[in-house]
Amino acid sequence: MPKSPQAERPQFATSRVQTLFPEIWAEIFSHVYAVNLANITLTCRLFRCLAQPSLFKNLIFRVNGRGEVEDPAYLTSHQERLLFITSDRIAHGVRHCSIKIHPMILIEPDSLSEATRPMVTRTRVVFSIFEALPAFHNLTSLACESVRINPYRFHQIRQLPSLQHLMLTHCVPSNTSSPPLPLRSLILREFVGYENTTSQALGYMSFISPEHLHTLRIVDGTAMSSYLLAILETRGPLALRVLQVAYPMARSPHFSAILSQCPDLEELLICPSDEFSPEAIPVLADNALAKLKHYAGPHSLFTALRHKDYLRHVTLWGHMLGGVSETEELLELLPQIPRHLESLQFSVTDLSEPLYSAFWNHFKELKNVRIAIYNYGRQILRRGVSDDLLLQALRRLPRSIETIAVNTRFLWPVKELSTDGAIPVAFGSDSFPNLHYFSLSGSYSSFSWSPGRPVKVEDHYQSHERYQVDVQAFTSSEGADI
């Protein structure tokens, strides 16, 4: 009896999919972009079950202002979404979570009235989010913005067994008697200035475990920073590998003591600030920063470093706006910079011939260079690409160079750069065999090129911050951003 056409169809879909263990498929799907992952979930039920959790790898909760929460259906729909996300099938796929509240709930009332209804609704929404938080048992990083970390919310955060990285932006933590969280990295941004400073500082210390914390980034220069340093100094030896602070913190009398308590510190990053005092040179102990590999900060502290032999990455900034340095300042520092440096970044008023000649001749193994030039003019328009002074300077870099990035003012002739072909020829494999990225960024346009890829030109508006040094340019990936 002949078989029907339907019976003759090969049954590949289920059999071939099931030849691999579900854990292998889940690992494969974890490396697929979200756009493609959504299409994979539509192929079959098995793939939907295995791939859908990866769609929720990065989870963002936003609790916005008044208009949204006044909708009666808002709370209901929010609860339904939470039930789905916290289900056993989805929750295990969440790795990163962000909770953003705007504006911050200053008062959390218990009574319900027409005036407090939106506030109460928002409070309930925030409560439900933190109530559901322990369901994400594979969560490794958490970011909170404009959140009051009361004892209950701190307790819920503590219930996350895999949490390693935490970022708090414009948050108000409560002082708690609970042991500190065993985090690996902590980022603190935008302290709330109208709250009790001492209480906040003690609250933040609840997130700092001296024996566990490896990365601490305090990106704020207010008085809160000094309180944190004063308390941190009393905690004894610290296991920090990476410390990033704003410049006002480096001027604190507690800063030198903190550095002495970090024997394994490998990265010290100090952000530029308008409150600069070039005369404030700290005094460091003989054994301080003996293992430092990456330094980003002012000239004064670099001069005070007693151990520079291990340095591989250096970012230097001066006392002018945005951390710009004078040529003479950099030339004076040059003999103190190790010749075996791999990465160098600085911001200068003008890249003069004496400066780049001295620097390029000093370094023999330089791989990455980033330069911000504040006063670079329009010479390239008059001289042409091939004869431009800056490009001539860059062509004299060591052959070991891998990345070149230059930010400057005024307008680069990007059309000429993209059609002339001078840069791919001048910076090709014959001159720089290891080069894999080259970029020039001006006031209104930028040019980037990688060997084997077409030239990329973009139009943009460049604010003055782009002339500043990026202290995280060569930093380790852990805790750099959450």
C-alpha positions in Angstrom: 0.0 0.0 0.0 1.6 3.3 -1.0 2.4 5.8 1.7 0.6 9.1 1.9 2.6 12.3 1.0 2.3 13.4 4.6 3.8 10.2 5.9 6.8 10.5 3.5 7.8 13.9 4.8 11.1 13.6 6.8 10.7 14.3 10.5 13.8 16.3 11.0 12.6 19.2 13.1 12.1 17.5 16.5 14.6 14.6 16.1 17.6 16.8 15.2 16.9 19.4 17.8 16.6 16.8 20.5 20.0 15.3 19.7 21.6 18.0 21.8 21.0 18.4 25.5 18.9 21.4 26.4 21.8 22.9 28.4 23.8 23.0 25.2 21.1 24.8 23.3 20.6 27.2 26.1 24.4 28.0 26.0 24.2 28.6 22.3 21.2 30.9 22.6 23.0 32.9 25.2 25.4 34.2 22.6 22.8 35.2 20.0 21.7 38.8 19.6 18.3 39.6 21.0 16.9 40.5 17.5 17.7 37.1 16.2 16.7 35.4 19.4 13.2 36.6 19.1 13.0 34.9 15.7 14.4 31.7 17.1 11.5 31.5 19.7 9.1 31.4 16.8 10.5 28.3 15.2 9.2 25.6 17.5 8.0 25.0 21.0 11.3 23.5 22.2 13.3 26.5 21.0 10.7 28.9 22.5 11.1 27.2 25.8 14.9 27.2 25.7 15.6 30.6 24.0 13.0 32.8 25.6 14.8 33.1 29.0 17.8 34.7 27.2 15.5 37.4 25.9 15.3 38.6 29.5 19.0 38.5 30.2 19.0 42.3 30.7 15.9 43.5 32.6 14.9 47.1 33.2 12.2 48.3 35.5 11.1 51.9 35.0 8.7 53.6 37.5 7.9 56.9 36.0 6.0 60.0 37.0 2.4 60.8 37.8 0.5 60.3 34.6 1.4 56.7 34.1 0.6 55.5 37.7 -2.8 57.2 37.7 -4.0 54.7 35.2 -6.0 52.0 37.2 -4.8 49.3 34.8 -1.2 50.2 35.4 -0.7 48.2 38.6 -2.6 45.2 37.3 -0.5 45.0 34.1 2.6 45.5 36.1 1.7 42.5 38.4 1.0 40.3 35.4 4.4 41.1 33.9 6.1 40.4 37.2 4.4 37.0 37.5 5.6 36.1 34.0 9.2 37.3 34.5 9.5 35.6 37.9 8.2 32.3 36.7 10.6 29.3 36.9 10.9 29.2 33.2 12.1 32.8 32.7 13.6 34.0 36.0 16.8 31.8 35.7 17.7 33.7 32.5 18.0 37.1 34.1 21.6 38.2 34.6 21.5 42.0 34.8 18.7 44.1 36.3 18.2 47.9 36.4 15.6 49.6 38.6 15.0 53.3 37.7 12.6 55.5 39.6 11.8 59.0 38.4 11.4 61.1 40.3 12.6 59.7 43.5 9.8 58.9 46.1 10.8 61.2 48.9 7.9 60.2 51.2 6.2 56.8 51.2 2.8 57.4 52.8 0.6 54.7 54.3 -2.7 56.6 53.9 -4.5 56.8 50.6 -6.0 60.0 49.4 -6.4 61.8 46.1 -3.3 63.7 46.7 -1.2 60.7 47.6 -2.7 58.1 45.3 0.0 58.4 42.6 2.7 58.3 45.2 1.1 55.2 47.0 0.8 53.4 43.6 4.4 54.0 42.8 5.4 52.8 46.2 3.5 49.6 45.7 5.1 49.1 42.3 8.6 49.6 43.8 7.7 47.3 46.7 6.5 44.6 44.3 9.8 44.8 42.3 11.9 44.3 45.3 9.6 41.6 46.6 10.2 39.7 43.3 13.9 40.3 43.2 15.1 37.1 45.0 13.4 35.1 42.2 16.4 36.0 39.9 18.8 33.6 41.6 21.3 33.9 38.7 21.4 37.7 38.8 25.0 38.9 38.8 24.7 42.7 38.4 22.1 45.2 39.8 21.7 48.9 39.1 19.4 51.2 41.1 18.6 54.8 40.3 16.8 57.2 42.6 15.9 54.4 45.0 15.7 54.6 48.7 17.5 51.4 50.0 15.5 50.9 53.2 16.2 47.8 55.4 13.6 45.7 53.7 15.1 46.4 50.2 18.6 45.8 51.5 17.4 42.5 52.8 15.9 41.6 49.4 19.1 42.5 47.7 21.0 40.3 50.1 18.8 37.3 49.0 20.5 37.3 45.6 23.1 34.5 45.8 24.9 35.3 42.6 25.1 39.1 42.9 28.6 40.4 42.3 28.2 43.9 40.9 26.1 46.8 42.2 25.7 50.4 40.9 23.8 53.0 42.9 22.9 56.3 41.2 21.3 59.1 43.2 20.2 56.6 45.9 19.6 57.0 49.6 20.7 53.9 51.6 19.6 53.4 55.2 22.1 52.6 57.9 21.6 48.9 58.8 23.2 46.6 61.3 23.3 43.7 58.8 26.7 42.4 57.6 28.0 44.0 54.4 27.2 42.4 51.0 30.0 40.3 49.6 30.2 42.2 46.3 33.1 42.2 43.9 32.4 45.7 42.5 30.5 48.7 43.6 29.8 51.9 41.7 28.4 55.0 43.5 27.2 58.0 41.5 25.4 61.3 42.2 25.0 61.4 46.0 21.8 63.0 47.3 22.9 66.2 49.0 19.8 67.1 50.9 19.8 64.0 53.1 21.8 63.3 56.3 25.3 62.9 55.1 26.6 60.8 58.0 23.7 58.4 57.9 24.0 58.0 54.1 27.7 57.3 54.4 27.1 54.6 57.0 24.4 53.2 54.7 26.8 53.0 51.8 29.3 51.1 53.9 26.7 48.3 54.2 27.6 47.5 50.6 31.4 47.4 51.2 32.9 44.2 52.4 36.7 44.9 52.8 37.7 41.3 52.2 35.5 40.7 49.1 35.3 44.0 47.3 37.7 44.3 44.4 36.4 47.3 42.5 35.2 50.5 44.0 34.2 53.5 41.8 32.9 56.6 43.5 32.1 59.0 40.7 31.1 62.0 42.8 33.1 64.8 44.4 30.7 66.1 47.0 31.2 66.1 50.8 29.7 62.6 50.9 32.9 61.3 49.4 35.0 62.5 52.3 32.7 60.9 54.8 33.0 57.6 52.9 36.8 57.8 52.9 36.9 58.6 56.6 34.7 55.5 57.5 36.5 53.3 55.0 39.8 54.1 56.6 38.6 52.5 59.8 37.8 49.2 58.2 41.4 48.0 58.0 43.1 46.3 55.0 41.1 46.4 51.8 41.2 43.8 49.0 40.7 46.4 46.3 42.2 45.9 42.9 40.5 48.9 41.2 39.8 52.3 42.9 38.2 55.2 41.0 37.4 58.5 42.7 36.8 62.1 41.8 39.6 64.6 42.3 38.2 66.2 45.5 38.5 62.9 47.2 42.2 62.7 46.3 42.6 65.9 48.2 41.1 64.4 51.3 43.5 63.8 54.3 42.2 60.2 54.4 43.1 59.4 50.8 46.8 58.6 51.4 45.8 56.3 54.3 43.3 54.4 52.1 46.0 53.8 49.4 48.3 52.4 52.1 45.5 49.9 53.1 45.2 48.6 49.5 48.4 46.5 49.1 47.0 44.7 46.0 45.7 47.8 44.2 46.4 47.6 40.4 44.3 50.5 39.0 44.0 54.0 40.4 41.7 56.2 38.4 41.1 59.9 39.4 38.5 61.8 37.4 39.3 65.5 36.4 37.5 68.2 38.3 37.1 71.9 38.2 38.3 72.1 41.8 41.9 71.5 40.9 44.9 72.6 43.1 48.2 71.7 41.4 50.0 72.5 44.7 48.2 69.7 46.5 50.8 66.9 46.2 49.9 64.0 48.5 52.6 62.2 50.6 52.5 58.4 50.0 54.0 55.7 52.2 57.0 53.8 50.9 54.9 50.7 50.4 51.9 52.3 48.8 50.8 51.3 45.3 53.7 48.9 44.9 51.7 46.8 42.4 50.0 49.6 40.4 49.6 48.8 36.7 47.2 51.4 35.6 47.3 55.1 36.6 44.9 57.8 35.5 45.1 61.1 37.3 46.8 64.5 37.8 50.5 65.1 37.3 51.0 65.9 41.0 50.0 62.4 42.2 51.9 60.7 39.4 55.0 62.5 40.6 54.3 61.3 44.1 54.2 57.6 43.0 57.2 55.7 44.4 56.7 52.5 42.4 56.3 53.1 38.7 58.1 49.9 37.4 54.8 47.9 37.1 52.9 50.6 35.2 51.5 49.5 31.8 48.7 52.1 31.2 49.0 55.8 32.0 46.5 58.6 31.6 47.8 62.1 32.6 45.7 65.2 33.0 46.6 68.8 33.9 45.2 71.7 35.8 43.4 73.4 32.9 39.8 73.0 31.9 38.9 69.4 31.3 42.3 68.2 32.5 44.2 69.8 29.6 48.0 69.9 30.0 50.6 72.3 28.8 53.4 70.9 26.6 56.1 71.9 29.1 54.3 69.9 31.9 54.2 66.7 29.9 57.9 67.1 28.8 58.9 67.5 32.5 57.0 64.3 33.3 58.4 62.2 30.5 61.6 60.9 32.2 59.4 59.5 35.0 57.2 57.5 32.7 58.3 53.9 32.1 59.6 53.2 28.6 57.8 49.8 28.5 54.4 51.5 28.7 51.6 49.8 26.6 48.9 52.5 26.7 49.2 56.3 27.0 46.5 59.0 27.1 46.9 62.7 27.6 45.1 66.0 26.8 47.2 68.9 25.6 46.7 72.4 24.3 48.8 71.8 21.2 50.6 68.7 19.9 53.9 70.4 19.1 56.8 68.7 17.3 59.1 68.7 20.4 56.3 67.0 22.4 55.5 64.1 20.0 59.1 63.6 19.0 60.2 63.2 22.6 57.2 61.0 23.5 57.4 58.6 20.5 61.1 58.2 20.8 60.7 57.4 24.5 58.3 54.5 24.1 59.3 51.4 22.2 56.4 49.0 23.0 53.4 51.4 22.9 50.2 49.7 21.7 47.4 52.2 22.5 47.5 56.0 22.2 44.7 58.4 22.9 45.2 62.2 22.5 42.8 65.1 23.1 44.1 68.3 21.5 42.2 71.4 22.5 43.7 74.0 20.2 44.2 72.0 17.0 43.2 74.3 14.1 42.3 74.0 10.5 45.8 73.4 9.1 44.6 70.2 7.4 42.2 72.2 5.2 45.1 74.3 3.9 47.8 71.6 3.7 45.8 68.6 2.6 45.7 65.2 4.2 49.1 64.0 3.2 50.9 67.0 4.5 48.9 67.5 7.7 51.1 68.0 10.7 49.1 65.9 13.0 49.0 62.9 10.6 52.7 63.3 10.1 53.2 63.1 13.9 51.0 60.0 14.1 52.9 58.3 11.4 56.0 58.4 13.6 54.4 56.3 16.3 56.2 53.0 17.1 55.4 50.0 14.8 53.9 48.2 17.8 50.9 50.5 17.9 47.4 48.8 17.8 44.9 51.6 18.4 45.1 55.4 17.7 42.3 57.7 18.8 42.5 61.5 18.5 39.8 64.1 19.7 40.2 67.6 18.6 38.4 70.8 17.9 37.1 72.3 14.6 36.0 70.5 11.5 37.9 67.6 10.0 37.5 67.4 6.2 35.9 64.0 6.5 35.0 63.8 2.8 38.6 64.4 1.8 39.7 61.9 4.4 37.2 59.2 3.2 38.1 59.6 -0.5 41.8 60.5 -0.4 42.9 57.1 0.8 45.9 58.7 2.5 45.2 57.2 5.9 44.8 53.5 4.8 48.0 53.9 2.8 50.0 55.7 5.5 48.8 53.5 8.3 48.6 50.2 6.5 50.2 46.9 7.4 53.6 47.9 5.9 54.0 50.7 8.5 51.8 49.4 11.3 51.3 45.7 11.1 49.4 45.5 14.4 47.1 48.4 13.9 43.4 47.5 14.1 41.7 50.8 14.9 42.2 54.4 13.9 39.9 57.3 14.7 39.9 61.1 14.4 37.1 63.0 16.0 36.4 66.8 15.4 33.8 69.3 16.5 31.2 68.2 14.0 32.3 65.0 12.4 34.4 61.9 13.1 36.4 59.5 10.9 37.3 55.9 11.8 39.0 53.1 10.0 40.0 49.6 10.6 42.2 47.5 8.2 40.1 45.4 6.0 37.0 47.5 6.6 35.6 50.6 4.8 36.1 54.0 6.1 33.3 55.2 8.5 32.3 58.8 8.6 29.8 60.3 11.1 28.4 63.7 11.8 27.9 64.8 15.4 28.1 67.7 17.8 31.1 67.5 20.0 30.8 69.2 23.4 33.8 70.3 25.4 33.7 67.1 27.4 35.1 65.2 24.4 38.4 67.0 24.9 38.7 65.6 28.3 40.6 62.4 29.1 38.7 59.2 29.6 40.0 57.7 32.8 38.3 54.4 32.0 39.8 54.1 28.6 42.2 51.3 29.6 40.5 50.0 32.7 39.5 46.4 33.4 36.1 45.3 32.3 34.9 44.3 35.8 32.6 46.9 37.2 33.4 49.4 34.5 29.7 49.7 33.7 26.6 47.9 34.8 
